[in-house]
Amino acid sequence: MATVRQVQVTFDCAEPDVRVGTGMVGAERLAALDAESARLVGLGATQVRRMTADRVNESCIVMQDVEGNEFCLD
């Protein structure tokens, strides 16, 4: 059986307080995620996959920056 560990990741970035989806639900939230994904693709990011909500997790979009580092829009 796999071991689950909780970790904290810190990113050094110019705008650390930017968040998408906070307080939004349903179609409004998905529209905000899609808009932010499109904005980031325009800046050179790549959309890797969209993870659909289930009973445990909300939807998110897995992205990759220009250096290949993955991050999630949630």
All heavy atoms as TSV, in Angstrom:
chain	resi	resn	atom	element	x	y	z
A	1	MET	N	N	0.846	-1.184	0.000
A	1	MET	CA	C	0.000	0.000	0.000
A	1	MET	C	C	0.891	1.246	0.000
A	1	MET	O	O	1.889	1.304	0.703
A	1	MET	CB	C	-0.905	-0.024	1.227
A	1	MET	CG	C	-1.824	1.146	1.336
A	1	MET	SD	S	-2.896	0.909	2.760
A	1	MET	CE	C	-4.252	1.869	2.243
A	2	ALA	N	N	0.524	2.234	-0.781
A	2	ALA	CA	C	1.311	3.467	-0.895
A	2	ALA	C	C	1.185	4.311	0.368
A	2	ALA	O	O	0.163	4.316	1.030
A	2	ALA	CB	C	0.835	4.265	-2.090
A	3	THR	N	N	2.255	5.007	0.678
A	3	THR	CA	C	2.263	5.920	1.805
A	3	THR	C	C	1.861	7.304	1.321
A	3	THR	O	O	2.338	7.768	0.299
A	3	THR	CB	C	3.670	6.008	2.426
A	3	THR	OG1	O	4.066	4.699	2.826
A	3	THR	CG2	C	3.692	6.939	3.615
A	4	VAL	N	N	0.961	7.955	2.038
A	4	VAL	CA	C	0.521	9.299	1.684
A	4	VAL	C	C	1.200	10.284	2.613
A	4	VAL	O	O	1.186	10.126	3.827
A	4	VAL	CB	C	-1.014	9.438	1.815
A	4	VAL	CG1	C	-1.449	10.852	1.517
A	4	VAL	CG2	C	-1.703	8.444	0.904
A	5	ARG	N	N	1.853	11.293	2.009
A	5	ARG	CA	C	2.515	12.320	2.793
A	5	ARG	C	C	1.945	13.673	2.427
A	5	ARG	O	O	1.641	13.928	1.270
A	5	ARG	CB	C	4.011	12.333	2.521
A	5	ARG	CG	C	4.722	11.108	2.998
A	5	ARG	CD	C	6.195	11.215	2.773
A	5	ARG	NE	N	6.452	11.229	1.319
A	5	ARG	CZ	C	7.598	11.531	0.768
A	5	ARG	NH1	N	8.614	11.864	1.517
A	5	ARG	NH2	N	7.768	11.494	-0.526
A	6	GLN	N	N	1.807	14.533	3.395
A	6	GLN	CA	C	1.374	15.895	3.135
A	6	GLN	C	C	2.621	16.764	3.012
A	6	GLN	O	O	3.525	16.679	3.836
A	6	GLN	CB	C	0.504	16.418	4.271
A	6	GLN	CG	C	-0.039	17.802	4.005
A	6	GLN	CD	C	-1.010	18.248	5.082
A	6	GLN	OE1	O	-1.298	17.508	6.021
A	6	GLN	NE2	N	-1.526	19.434	4.949
A	7	VAL	N	N	2.674	17.563	1.966
A	7	VAL	CA	C	3.815	18.441	1.747
A	7	VAL	C	C	3.325	19.855	1.484
A	7	VAL	O	O	2.172	20.069	1.130
A	7	VAL	CB	C	4.694	17.976	0.562
A	7	VAL	CG1	C	5.279	16.611	0.834
A	7	VAL	CG2	C	3.913	17.986	-0.727
A	8	GLN	N	N	4.193	20.796	1.667
A	8	GLN	CA	C	3.891	22.194	1.360
A	8	GLN	C	C	4.896	22.657	0.318
A	8	GLN	O	O	6.089	22.398	0.429
A	8	GLN	CB	C	4.009	23.064	2.602
A	8	GLN	CG	C	3.696	24.521	2.330
A	8	GLN	CD	C	3.689	25.342	3.606
A	8	GLN	OE1	O	3.602	24.800	4.693
A	8	GLN	NE2	N	3.782	26.638	3.456
A	9	VAL	N	N	4.395	23.316	-0.716
A	9	VAL	CA	C	5.245	23.821	-1.787
A	9	VAL	C	C	5.129	25.331	-1.819
A	9	VAL	O	O	4.040	25.883	-1.747
A	9	VAL	CB	C	4.822	23.241	-3.154
A	9	VAL	CG1	C	5.685	23.800	-4.273
A	9	VAL	CG2	C	4.882	21.716	-3.123
A	10	THR	N	N	6.256	26.005	-1.928
A	10	THR	CA	C	6.283	27.461	-2.001
A	10	THR	C	C	6.851	27.877	-3.344
A	10	THR	O	O	7.872	27.351	-3.771
A	10	THR	CB	C	7.158	28.047	-0.873
A	10	THR	OG1	O	6.648	27.587	0.374
A	10	THR	CG2	C	7.155	29.559	-0.904
A	11	PHE	N	N	6.168	28.810	-4.004
A	11	PHE	CA	C	6.627	29.324	-5.284
A	11	PHE	C	C	7.056	30.766	-5.119
A	11	PHE	O	O	6.348	31.569	-4.515
A	11	PHE	CB	C	5.514	29.261	-6.335
A	11	PHE	CG	C	5.129	27.862	-6.708
A	11	PHE	CD1	C	4.058	27.244	-6.100
A	11	PHE	CD2	C	5.846	27.175	-7.664
A	11	PHE	CE1	C	3.697	25.955	-6.437
A	11	PHE	CE2	C	5.504	25.883	-8.008
A	11	PHE	CZ	C	4.428	25.271	-7.397
A	12	ASP	N	N	8.197	31.119	-5.664
A	12	ASP	CA	C	8.670	32.492	-5.694
A	12	ASP	C	C	8.132	33.107	-6.981
A	12	ASP	O	O	8.564	32.745	-8.071
A	12	ASP	CB	C	10.196	32.521	-5.669
A	12	ASP	CG	C	10.748	33.935	-5.643
A	12	ASP	OD1	O	9.979	34.869	-5.371
A	12	ASP	OD2	O	11.947	34.094	-5.899
A	13	CYS	N	N	7.135	33.998	-6.868
A	13	CYS	CA	C	6.528	34.556	-8.070
A	13	CYS	C	C	6.153	36.018	-7.843
A	13	CYS	O	O	6.064	36.496	-6.723
A	13	CYS	CB	C	5.317	33.750	-8.482
A	13	CYS	SG	S	4.042	33.650	-7.223
A	14	ALA	N	N	5.945	36.718	-8.934
A	14	ALA	CA	C	5.658	38.150	-8.886
A	14	ALA	C	C	4.281	38.462	-8.307
A	14	ALA	O	O	4.093	39.488	-7.658
A	14	ALA	CB	C	5.783	38.745	-10.284
A	15	GLU	N	N	3.290	37.595	-8.532
A	15	GLU	CA	C	1.930	37.852	-8.071
A	15	GLU	C	C	1.411	36.662	-7.254
A	15	GLU	O	O	0.543	35.922	-7.714
A	15	GLU	CB	C	1.011	38.095	-9.264
A	15	GLU	CG	C	1.387	39.315	-10.072
A	15	GLU	CD	C	0.457	39.510	-11.251
A	15	GLU	OE1	O	-0.772	39.492	-11.024
A	15	GLU	OE2	O	0.947	39.674	-12.366
A	16	PRO	N	N	1.876	36.469	-6.039
A	16	PRO	CA	C	1.508	35.274	-5.272
A	16	PRO	C	C	0.059	35.242	-4.800
A	16	PRO	O	O	-0.447	34.182	-4.478
A	16	PRO	CB	C	2.461	35.321	-4.079
A	16	PRO	CG	C	2.764	36.771	-3.919
A	16	PRO	CD	C	2.794	37.323	-5.315
A	17	ASP	N	N	-0.627	36.372	-4.781
A	17	ASP	CA	C	-1.990	36.396	-4.259
A	17	ASP	C	C	-3.055	36.126	-5.309
A	17	ASP	O	O	-4.246	36.138	-4.998
A	17	ASP	CB	C	-2.270	37.750	-3.592
A	17	ASP	CG	C	-1.399	37.949	-2.355
A	17	ASP	OD1	O	-1.052	36.941	-1.717
A	17	ASP	OD2	O	-1.055	39.099	-2.056
A	18	VAL	N	N	-2.685	35.872	-6.573
A	18	VAL	CA	C	-3.673	35.630	-7.626
A	18	VAL	C	C	-4.238	34.231	-7.465
A	18	VAL	O	O	-3.504	33.266	-7.483
A	18	VAL	CB	C	-3.048	35.802	-9.023
A	18	VAL	CG1	C	-4.050	35.431	-10.116
A	18	VAL	CG2	C	-2.569	37.219	-9.210
A	19	ARG	N	N	-5.565	34.138	-7.342
A	19	ARG	CA	C	-6.249	32.844	-7.241
A	19	ARG	C	C	-7.479	32.866	-8.130
A	19	ARG	O	O	-8.144	33.871	-8.228
A	19	ARG	CB	C	-6.685	32.561	-5.805
A	19	ARG	CG	C	-5.502	32.281	-4.895
A	19	ARG	CD	C	-5.981	31.712	-3.610
A	19	ARG	NE	N	-6.841	30.585	-3.851
A	19	ARG	CZ	C	-6.661	29.378	-3.356
A	19	ARG	NH1	N	-5.659	29.140	-2.598
A	19	ARG	NH2	N	-7.502	28.412	-3.610
A	20	VAL	N	N	-7.803	31.745	-8.708
A	20	VAL	CA	C	-8.988	31.621	-9.553
A	20	VAL	C	C	-9.940	30.653	-8.885
A	20	VAL	O	O	-9.546	29.603	-8.408
A	20	VAL	CB	C	-8.602	31.080	-10.952
A	20	VAL	CG1	C	-9.842	30.797	-11.772
A	20	VAL	CG2	C	-7.715	32.076	-11.655
A	21	GLY	N	N	-11.217	31.002	-8.844
A	21	GLY	CA	C	-12.223	30.075	-8.361
A	21	GLY	C	C	-12.626	30.258	-6.917
A	21	GLY	O	O	-13.594	29.669	-6.484
A	22	THR	N	N	-11.936	31.054	-6.159
A	22	THR	CA	C	-12.272	31.216	-4.749
A	22	THR	C	C	-13.686	31.772	-4.609
A	22	THR	O	O	-14.004	32.829	-5.131
A	22	THR	CB	C	-11.274	32.165	-4.071
A	22	THR	OG1	O	-9.978	31.632	-4.257
A	22	THR	CG2	C	-11.552	32.304	-2.589
A	23	GLY	N	N	-14.531	31.045	-3.923
A	23	GLY	CA	C	-15.901	31.486	-3.687
A	23	GLY	C	C	-16.852	31.222	-4.840
A	23	GLY	O	O	-18.032	31.517	-4.739
A	24	MET	N	N	-16.382	30.678	-5.931
A	24	MET	CA	C	-17.237	30.413	-7.085
A	24	MET	C	C	-17.620	28.945	-7.123
A	24	MET	O	O	-16.861	28.088	-6.694
A	24	MET	CB	C	-16.519	30.785	-8.374
A	24	MET	CG	C	-16.294	32.242	-8.551
A	24	MET	SD	S	-15.551	32.552	-10.152
A	24	MET	CE	C	-14.027	33.296	-9.629
A	25	VAL	N	N	-18.807	28.678	-7.652
A	25	VAL	CA	C	-19.259	27.294	-7.771
A	25	VAL	C	C	-19.851	27.069	-9.153
A	25	VAL	O	O	-20.217	28.004	-9.858
A	25	VAL	CB	C	-20.316	26.932	-6.698
A	25	VAL	CG1	C	-19.709	26.977	-5.312
A	25	VAL	CG2	C	-21.511	27.864	-6.781
A	26	GLY	N	N	-19.958	25.818	-9.537
A	26	GLY	CA	C	-20.646	25.423	-10.752
A	26	GLY	C	C	-20.094	26.031	-12.022
A	26	GLY	O	O	-18.889	26.135	-12.219
A	27	ALA	N	N	-21.018	26.436	-12.897
A	27	ALA	CA	C	-20.657	26.947	-14.217
A	27	ALA	C	C	-19.809	28.205	-14.131
A	27	ALA	O	O	-18.895	28.401	-14.935
A	27	ALA	CB	C	-21.923	27.212	-15.031
A	28	GLU	N	N	-20.077	29.064	-13.157
A	28	GLU	CA	C	-19.293	30.295	-12.991
A	28	GLU	C	C	-17.829	29.957	-12.705
A	28	GLU	O	O	-16.910	30.554	-13.270
A	28	GLU	CB	C	-19.873	31.128	-11.849
A	28	GLU	CG	C	-19.108	32.393	-11.564
A	28	GLU	CD	C	-19.608	33.127	-10.328
A	28	GLU	OE1	O	-20.157	32.497	-9.410
A	28	GLU	OE2	O	-19.421	34.349	-10.292
A	29	ARG	N	N	-17.611	28.975	-11.859
A	29	ARG	CA	C	-16.256	28.555	-11.506
A	29	ARG	C	C	-15.535	27.961	-12.709
A	29	ARG	O	O	-14.377	28.270	-12.986
A	29	ARG	CB	C	-16.314	27.543	-10.366
A	29	ARG	CG	C	-14.968	27.098	-9.885
A	29	ARG	CD	C	-15.137	26.197	-8.651
A	29	ARG	NE	N	-13.838	25.842	-8.140
A	29	ARG	CZ	C	-13.058	24.914	-8.687
A	29	ARG	NH1	N	-13.455	24.253	-9.741
A	29	ARG	NH2	N	-11.875	24.643	-8.175
A	30	LEU	N	N	-16.224	27.087	-13.451
A	30	LEU	CA	C	-15.612	26.474	-14.629
A	30	LEU	C	C	-15.283	27.511	-15.691
A	30	LEU	O	O	-14.241	27.436	-16.344
A	30	LEU	CB	C	-16.529	25.395	-15.200
A	30	LEU	CG	C	-16.716	24.157	-14.322
A	30	LEU	CD1	C	-17.717	23.203	-14.962
A	30	LEU	CD2	C	-15.396	23.471	-14.064
A	31	ALA	N	N	-16.155	28.499	-15.864
A	31	ALA	CA	C	-15.897	29.571	-16.832
A	31	ALA	C	C	-14.663	30.366	-16.424
A	31	ALA	O	O	-13.838	30.745	-17.270
A	31	ALA	CB	C	-17.115	30.484	-16.953
A	32	ALA	N	N	-14.499	30.622	-15.122
A	32	ALA	CA	C	-13.327	31.351	-14.633
A	32	ALA	C	C	-12.059	30.537	-14.844
A	32	ALA	O	O	-11.019	31.080	-15.233
A	32	ALA	CB	C	-13.499	31.702	-13.157
A	33	LEU	N	N	-12.120	29.227	-14.609
A	33	LEU	CA	C	-10.964	28.364	-14.840
A	33	LEU	C	C	-10.586	28.348	-16.321
A	33	LEU	O	O	-9.412	28.444	-16.669
A	33	LEU	CB	C	-11.242	26.933	-14.365
A	33	LEU	CG	C	-11.311	26.702	-12.860
A	33	LEU	CD1	C	-11.719	25.254	-12.582
A	33	LEU	CD2	C	-10.000	27.025	-12.194
A	34	ASP	N	N	-11.592	28.236	-17.186
A	34	ASP	CA	C	-11.323	28.226	-18.626
A	34	ASP	C	C	-10.718	29.546	-19.085
A	34	ASP	O	O	-9.785	29.563	-19.899
A	34	ASP	CB	C	-12.606	27.944	-19.410
A	34	ASP	CG	C	-13.046	26.497	-19.313
A	34	ASP	OD1	O	-12.187	25.618	-19.063
A	34	ASP	OD2	O	-14.247	26.234	-19.494
A	35	ALA	N	N	-11.225	30.655	-18.570
A	35	ALA	CA	C	-10.705	31.970	-18.947
A	35	ALA	C	C	-9.254	32.129	-18.493
A	35	ALA	O	O	-8.403	32.627	-19.246
A	35	ALA	CB	C	-11.577	33.078	-18.351
A	36	GLU	N	N	-8.961	31.696	-17.276
A	36	GLU	CA	C	-7.589	31.809	-16.773
A	36	GLU	C	C	-6.657	30.880	-17.540
A	36	GLU	O	O	-5.526	31.243	-17.862
A	36	GLU	CB	C	-7.540	31.509	-15.275
A	36	GLU	CG	C	-6.171	31.671	-14.661
A	36	GLU	CD	C	-5.639	33.106	-14.662
A	36	GLU	OE1	O	-6.328	34.031	-15.125
A	36	GLU	OE2	O	-4.501	33.292	-14.195
A	37	SER	N	N	-7.134	29.692	-17.884
A	37	SER	CA	C	-6.340	28.763	-18.673
A	37	SER	C	C	-6.005	29.372	-20.031
A	37	SER	O	O	-4.856	29.323	-20.479
A	37	SER	CB	C	-7.095	27.446	-18.865
A	37	SER	OG	O	-6.397	26.588	-19.728
A	38	ALA	N	N	-6.984	29.965	-20.684
A	38	ALA	CA	C	-6.763	30.599	-21.988
A	38	ALA	C	C	-5.755	31.744	-21.873
A	38	ALA	O	O	-4.885	31.911	-22.734
A	38	ALA	CB	C	-8.085	31.102	-22.561
A	39	ARG	N	N	-5.856	32.533	-20.801
A	39	ARG	CA	C	-4.919	33.639	-20.583
A	39	ARG	C	C	-3.494	33.108	-20.439
A	39	ARG	O	O	-2.549	33.625	-21.038
A	39	ARG	CB	C	-5.311	34.434	-19.341
A	39	ARG	CG	C	-4.448	35.664	-19.096
A	39	ARG	CD	C	-4.831	36.353	-17.787
A	39	ARG	NE	N	-4.297	35.662	-16.642
A	39	ARG	CZ	C	-3.035	35.780	-16.197
A	39	ARG	NH1	N	-2.176	36.569	-16.825
A	39	ARG	NH2	N	-2.625	35.126	-15.124
A	40	LEU	N	N	-3.338	32.042	-19.655
A	40	LEU	CA	C	-2.012	31.474	-19.424
A	40	LEU	C	C	-1.445	30.802	-20.675
A	40	LEU	O	O	-0.242	30.871	-20.925
A	40	LEU	CB	C	-2.064	30.493	-18.251
A	40	LEU	CG	C	-2.360	31.140	-16.894
A	40	LEU	CD1	C	-2.603	30.074	-15.839
A	40	LEU	CD2	C	-1.249	32.081	-16.484
A	41	VAL	N	N	-2.295	30.174	-21.471
A	41	VAL	CA	C	-1.843	29.591	-22.741
A	41	VAL	C	C	-1.308	30.705	-23.636
A	41	VAL	O	O	-0.283	30.550	-24.305
A	41	VAL	CB	C	-2.983	28.797	-23.426
A	41	VAL	CG1	C	-2.642	28.482	-24.870
A	41	VAL	CG2	C	-3.261	27.509	-22.648
A	42	GLY	N	N	-1.969	31.855	-23.626
A	42	GLY	CA	C	-1.502	33.001	-24.387
A	42	GLY	C	C	-0.135	33.498	-23.935
A	42	GLY	O	O	0.593	34.133	-24.700
A	43	LEU	N	N	0.232	33.207	-22.702
A	43	LEU	CA	C	1.528	33.611	-22.155
A	43	LEU	C	C	2.592	32.522	-22.301
A	43	LEU	O	O	3.716	32.696	-21.859
A	43	LEU	CB	C	1.382	33.985	-20.673
A	43	LEU	CG	C	0.516	35.210	-20.387
A	43	LEU	CD1	C	0.292	35.356	-18.888
A	43	LEU	CD2	C	1.167	36.458	-20.956
A	44	GLY	N	N	2.202	31.383	-22.905
A	44	GLY	CA	C	3.178	30.332	-23.152
A	44	GLY	C	C	2.969	29.044	-22.381
A	44	GLY	O	O	3.701	28.075	-22.575
A	45	ALA	N	N	1.982	28.996	-21.482
A	45	ALA	CA	C	1.707	27.767	-20.730
A	45	ALA	C	C	1.003	26.759	-21.634
A	45	ALA	O	O	0.520	27.100	-22.718
A	45	ALA	CB	C	0.846	28.071	-19.506
A	46	THR	N	N	0.941	25.517	-21.174
A	46	THR	CA	C	0.263	24.446	-21.903
A	46	THR	C	C	-0.763	23.810	-20.983
A	46	THR	O	O	-0.475	23.545	-19.813
A	46	THR	CB	C	1.277	23.359	-22.324
A	46	THR	OG1	O	2.313	23.971	-23.091
A	46	THR	CG2	C	0.620	22.263	-23.127
A	47	GLN	N	N	-1.959	23.561	-21.523
A	47	GLN	CA	C	-2.959	22.840	-20.740
A	47	GLN	C	C	-2.670	21.345	-20.877
A	47	GLN	O	O	-2.614	20.819	-21.986
A	47	GLN	CB	C	-4.370	23.161	-21.237
A	47	GLN	CG	C	-5.432	22.602	-20.314
A	47	GLN	CD	C	-6.838	22.956	-20.762
A	47	GLN	OE1	O	-7.370	22.305	-21.640
A	47	GLN	NE2	N	-7.397	23.978	-20.159
A	48	VAL	N	N	-2.451	20.665	-19.745
A	48	VAL	CA	C	-2.098	19.246	-19.747
A	48	VAL	C	C	-3.345	18.380	-19.709
A	48	VAL	O	O	-3.529	17.483	-20.521
A	48	VAL	CB	C	-1.172	18.904	-18.554
A	48	VAL	CG1	C	-0.859	17.425	-18.501
A	48	VAL	CG2	C	0.096	19.733	-18.626
A	49	ARG	N	N	-4.238	18.646	-18.753
A	49	ARG	CA	C	-5.475	17.870	-18.647
A	49	ARG	C	C	-6.469	18.595	-17.749
A	49	ARG	O	O	-6.101	19.404	-16.917
A	49	ARG	CB	C	-5.218	16.462	-18.132
A	49	ARG	CG	C	-4.753	16.381	-16.698
A	49	ARG	CD	C	-4.424	14.939	-16.289
A	49	ARG	NE	N	-3.697	14.911	-15.038
A	49	ARG	CZ	C	-2.396	15.085	-14.896
A	49	ARG	NH1	N	-1.648	15.307	-15.946
A	49	ARG	NH2	N	-1.821	15.041	-13.721
A	50	ARG	N	N	-7.715	18.257	-17.924
A	50	ARG	CA	C	-8.792	18.791	-17.086
A	50	ARG	C	C	-9.273	17.647	-16.190
A	50	ARG	O	O	-9.554	16.557	-16.676
A	50	ARG	CB	C	-9.927	19.289	-17.968
A	50	ARG	CG	C	-11.085	19.805	-17.186
A	50	ARG	CD	C	-12.230	20.200	-18.124
A	50	ARG	NE	N	-12.912	21.291	-17.502
A	50	ARG	CZ	C	-12.812	22.559	-17.847
A	50	ARG	NH1	N	-12.076	22.880	-18.883
A	50	ARG	NH2	N	-13.435	23.496	-17.205
A	51	MET	N	N	-9.314	17.899	-14.909
A	51	MET	CA	C	-9.761	16.882	-13.959
A	51	MET	C	C	-11.166	17.268	-13.503
A	51	MET	O	O	-11.375	18.341	-12.946
A	51	MET	CB	C	-8.785	16.784	-12.795
A	51	MET	CG	C	-7.390	16.387	-13.273
A	51	MET	SD	S	-6.154	16.369	-11.985
A	51	MET	CE	C	-6.676	14.936	-11.068
A	52	THR	N	N	-12.124	16.396	-13.779
A	52	THR	CA	C	-13.517	16.665	-13.484
A	52	THR	C	C	-13.831	16.407	-12.018
A	52	THR	O	O	-13.305	15.470	-11.420
A	52	THR	CB	C	-14.417	15.770	-14.373
A	52	THR	OG1	O	-14.030	15.954	-15.731
A	52	THR	CG2	C	-15.873	16.128	-14.213
A	53	ALA	N	N	-14.704	17.234	-11.467
A	53	ALA	CA	C	-15.096	17.106	-10.062
A	53	ALA	C	C	-15.725	15.744	-9.796
A	53	ALA	O	O	-16.397	15.175	-10.649
A	53	ALA	CB	C	-16.073	18.213	-9.689
A	54	ASP	N	N	-15.467	15.245	-8.598
A	54	ASP	CA	C	-16.145	14.053	-8.126
A	54	ASP	C	C	-16.692	14.383	-6.730
A	54	ASP	O	O	-16.738	15.535	-6.347
A	54	ASP	CB	C	-15.214	12.836	-8.120
A	54	ASP	CG	C	-13.946	13.047	-7.305
A	54	ASP	OD1	O	-13.954	13.892	-6.384
A	54	ASP	OD2	O	-12.951	12.357	-7.586
A	55	ARG	N	N	-17.061	13.415	-5.975
A	55	ARG	CA	C	-17.646	13.698	-4.660
A	55	ARG	C	C	-16.619	14.124	-3.620
A	55	ARG	O	O	-16.971	14.571	-2.545
A	55	ARG	CB	C	-18.400	12.475	-4.166
A	55	ARG	CG	C	-19.599	12.190	-5.017
A	55	ARG	CD	C	-20.339	10.984	-4.551
A	55	ARG	NE	N	-21.440	10.754	-5.480
A	55	ARG	CZ	C	-22.496	10.069	-5.184
A	55	ARG	NH1	N	-22.615	9.515	-4.005
A	55	ARG	NH2	N	-23.445	9.915	-6.077
A	56	VAL	N	N	-15.340	14.008	-3.948
A	56	VAL	CA	C	-14.283	14.361	-3.013
A	56	VAL	C	C	-13.547	15.620	-3.448
A	56	VAL	O	O	-13.268	16.500	-2.644
A	56	VAL	CB	C	-13.270	13.193	-2.873
A	56	VAL	CG1	C	-12.127	13.574	-1.957
A	56	VAL	CG2	C	-13.968	11.935	-2.391
A	57	ASN	N	N	-13.235	15.743	-4.728
A	57	ASN	CA	C	-12.418	16.835	-5.247
A	57	ASN	C	C	-13.198	17.713	-6.209
A	57	ASN	O	O	-14.073	17.232	-6.921
A	57	ASN	CB	C	-11.198	16.273	-5.981
A	57	ASN	CG	C	-10.348	15.423	-5.089
A	57	ASN	OD1	O	-9.860	15.886	-4.074
A	57	ASN	ND2	N	-10.171	14.170	-5.455
A	58	GLU	N	N	-12.832	18.998	-6.242
A	58	GLU	CA	C	-13.418	19.915	-7.202
A	58	GLU	C	C	-12.679	19.785	-8.528
A	58	GLU	O	O	-11.599	19.216	-8.601
A	58	GLU	CB	C	-13.297	21.354	-6.692
A	58	GLU	CG	C	-14.110	21.619	-5.454
A	58	GLU	CD	C	-14.049	23.074	-5.032
A	58	GLU	OE1	O	-13.563	23.910	-5.819
A	58	GLU	OE2	O	-14.495	23.372	-3.930
A	59	SER	N	N	-13.274	20.336	-9.599
A	59	SER	CA	C	-12.610	20.342	-10.901
A	59	SER	C	C	-11.358	21.197	-10.836
A	59	SER	O	O	-11.290	22.173	-10.098
A	59	SER	CB	C	-13.534	20.919	-11.965
A	59	SER	OG	O	-14.633	20.084	-12.167
A	60	CYS	N	N	-10.365	20.817	-11.618
A	60	CYS	CA	C	-9.180	21.651	-11.769
A	60	CYS	C	C	-8.583	21.410	-13.140
A	60	CYS	O	O	-8.917	20.439	-13.813
A	60	CYS	CB	C	-8.158	21.387	-10.671
A	60	CYS	SG	S	-7.272	19.838	-10.820
A	61	ILE	N	N	-7.752	22.333	-13.571
A	61	ILE	CA	C	-7.055	22.198	-14.843
A	61	ILE	C	C	-5.567	22.123	-14.539
A	61	ILE	O	O	-5.012	23.005	-13.895
A	61	ILE	CB	C	-7.350	23.386	-15.770
A	61	ILE	CG1	C	-8.852	23.461	-16.069
A	61	ILE	CG2	C	-6.545	23.267	-17.069
A	61	ILE	CD1	C	-9.266	24.681	-16.870
A	62	VAL	N	N	-4.939	21.036	-14.980
A	62	VAL	CA	C	-3.501	20.872	-14.791
A	62	VAL	C	C	-2.811	21.574	-15.959
A	62	VAL	O	O	-3.121	21.311	-17.126
A	62	VAL	CB	C	-3.108	19.386	-14.727
A	62	VAL	CG1	C	-1.599	19.238	-14.540
A	62	VAL	CG2	C	-3.860	18.677	-13.601
A	63	MET	N	N	-1.897	22.480	-15.633
A	63	MET	CA	C	-1.177	23.269	-16.623
A	63	MET	C	C	0.317	22.984	-16.508
A	63	MET	O	O	0.770	22.400	-15.526
A	63	MET	CB	C	-1.421	24.768	-16.383
A	63	MET	CG	C	-2.881	25.201	-16.351
A	63	MET	SD	S	-3.663	25.238	-17.951
A	63	MET	CE	C	-2.744	26.536	-18.768
A	64	GLN	N	N	1.060	23.450	-17.492
A	64	GLN	CA	C	2.512	23.331	-17.472
A	64	GLN	C	C	3.087	24.675	-17.918
A	64	GLN	O	O	2.655	25.245	-18.925
A	64	GLN	CB	C	2.928	22.234	-18.441
A	64	GLN	CG	C	4.312	21.701	-18.247
A	64	GLN	CD	C	4.545	20.490	-19.128
A	64	GLN	OE1	O	4.307	20.548	-20.323
A	64	GLN	NE2	N	4.992	19.401	-18.523
A	65	ASP	N	N	4.037	25.199	-17.137
A	65	ASP	CA	C	4.649	26.473	-17.521
A	65	ASP	C	C	5.666	26.257	-18.639
A	65	ASP	O	O	5.883	25.135	-19.082
A	65	ASP	CB	C	5.247	27.204	-16.309
A	65	ASP	CG	C	6.466	26.514	-15.714
A	65	ASP	OD1	O	7.079	25.646	-16.382
A	65	ASP	OD2	O	6.834	26.857	-14.580
A	66	VAL	N	N	6.269	27.332	-19.103
A	66	VAL	CA	C	7.175	27.250	-20.249
A	66	VAL	C	C	8.428	26.422	-19.956
A	66	VAL	O	O	9.086	25.970	-20.883
A	66	VAL	CB	C	7.585	28.652	-20.749
A	66	VAL	CG1	C	6.385	29.390	-21.302
A	66	VAL	CG2	C	8.250	29.464	-19.660
A	67	GLU	N	N	8.732	26.190	-18.694
A	67	GLU	CA	C	9.883	25.367	-18.319
A	67	GLU	C	C	9.504	23.906	-18.042
A	67	GLU	O	O	10.341	23.114	-17.667
A	67	GLU	CB	C	10.578	25.971	-17.100
A	67	GLU	CG	C	11.184	27.332	-17.375
A	67	GLU	CD	C	11.839	27.944	-16.163
A	67	GLU	OE1	O	11.592	27.458	-15.030
A	67	GLU	OE2	O	12.606	28.893	-16.342
A	68	GLY	N	N	8.206	23.590	-18.198
A	68	GLY	CA	C	7.759	22.216	-17.990
A	68	GLY	C	C	7.258	21.900	-16.602
A	68	GLY	O	O	6.927	20.765	-16.305
A	69	ASN	N	N	7.198	22.895	-15.707
A	69	ASN	CA	C	6.719	22.674	-14.347
A	69	ASN	C	C	5.188	22.644	-14.343
A	69	ASN	O	O	4.540	23.519	-14.908
A	69	ASN	CB	C	7.192	23.801	-13.427
A	69	ASN	CG	C	8.695	23.904	-13.414
A	69	ASN	OD1	O	9.385	22.967	-13.071
A	69	ASN	ND2	N	9.212	25.058	-13.813
A	70	GLU	N	N	4.605	21.624	-13.713
A	70	GLU	CA	C	3.157	21.519	-13.656
A	70	GLU	C	C	2.597	22.313	-12.475
A	70	GLU	O	O	3.213	22.414	-11.422
A	70	GLU	CB	C	2.729	20.055	-13.544
A	70	GLU	CG	C	2.889	19.313	-14.833
A	70	GLU	CD	C	2.206	17.946	-14.814
A	70	GLU	OE1	O	1.686	17.523	-13.764
A	70	GLU	OE2	O	2.212	17.300	-15.872
A	71	PHE	N	N	1.394	22.857	-12.687
A	71	PHE	CA	C	0.644	23.529	-11.631
A	71	PHE	C	C	-0.834	23.364	-11.941
A	71	PHE	O	O	-1.218	23.020	-13.054
A	71	PHE	CB	C	1.040	25.016	-11.525
A	71	PHE	CG	C	0.767	25.814	-12.774
A	71	PHE	CD1	C	-0.396	26.548	-12.908
A	71	PHE	CD2	C	1.704	25.846	-13.809
A	71	PHE	CE1	C	-0.641	27.284	-14.057
A	71	PHE	CE2	C	1.475	26.594	-14.955
A	71	PHE	CZ	C	0.295	27.322	-15.074
A	72	CYS	N	N	-1.674	23.573	-10.940
A	72	CYS	CA	C	-3.117	23.386	-11.116
A	72	CYS	C	C	-3.852	24.703	-10.954
A	72	CYS	O	O	-3.538	25.501	-10.082
A	72	CYS	CB	C	-3.663	22.402	-10.084
A	72	CYS	SG	S	-3.061	20.741	-10.318
A	73	LEU	N	N	-4.861	24.875	-11.797
A	73	LEU	CA	C	-5.818	25.953	-11.613
A	73	LEU	C	C	-6.989	25.326	-10.902
A	73	LEU	O	O	-7.628	24.415	-11.416
A	73	LEU	CB	C	-6.269	26.527	-12.965
A	73	LEU	CG	C	-5.209	27.174	-13.818
A	73	LEU	CD1	C	-5.848	27.640	-15.132
A	73	LEU	CD2	C	-4.570	28.337	-13.102
A	74	ASP	N	N	-7.262	25.768	-9.727
A	74	ASP	CA	C	-8.399	25.229	-8.983
A	74	ASP	C	C	-9.030	26.340	-8.239
A	74	ASP	O	O	-9.563	26.569	-7.397
A	74	ASP	CB	C	-8.008	24.073	-8.092
A	74	ASP	CG	C	-6.948	24.403	-7.059
A	74	ASP	OD1	O	-6.585	25.566	-6.920
A	74	ASP	OD2	O	-6.462	23.483	-6.408
